[in-house]
Amino acid sequence: MPAGWPGHLPETWLKQSKDSIASTLGHPRRRGEAITTEARISALEHDDDATRTAAADILLTAFANPERYSLARIEEQLRPAPPPFYRHFFIARLGDEVVGVGGIKAADWASDTHILYLSAVAEHARGQGIARSLIATRIAWAMENFSHGRLLVSTARPRRFTRLGFRLMGKQEAGGRRLMLLEF
């Protein structure tokens, strides 16, 4: 197991990441009779406006709540922010097509706390492990860049995060979502 990784993470997840955040994550797998393809995950470059626009379109479609997630708000969030209150995004591609996006940012209200947020996969690319790869990439990035801390996520899919070592916080749901924590 790589140094600095908690021992309670599932072995299947550990095999996928840590070598490089820009490497191809996931692996071909059968879903029914179709074989899915690998997604390539990379950091969103600060000067890549075309990719930023594609990522904004995916998020806008996935969240479909213009009052809370307006195009202007999404575009602002997709711009990098300097430390200590950094904001960083990763992009999933199938071939040259942007099919997923996931962000991580520093919490401005708690030290050593990082938030996984604004994550989505294009509808036609779902079910191929892309969301899981985006999550694994962001966790690996946090662990590579910070010696310790905690990751928070608000999710409607708590089992997905429990498998990665997150634990539920509190007993209440808020809008069908649960707050989860991973300490490293």
ABEGO torsion letter per residue (X at the ends): XBBGBBAABBAAAAAABGABAABBBEBBBBBEABBBBBBBBBBBBAABAAAAAAAAAAAAAAAGBAAABBAAAAAAAABBBBOABBBBBBBBBBEABBABBBBBBBBAABBGBBBBBGBBBBAAABGAGAAAAAAAAAAAAAAAABABEBBBBBBABAAAAAAAGBBBBEABBBGGBBBBBBBX
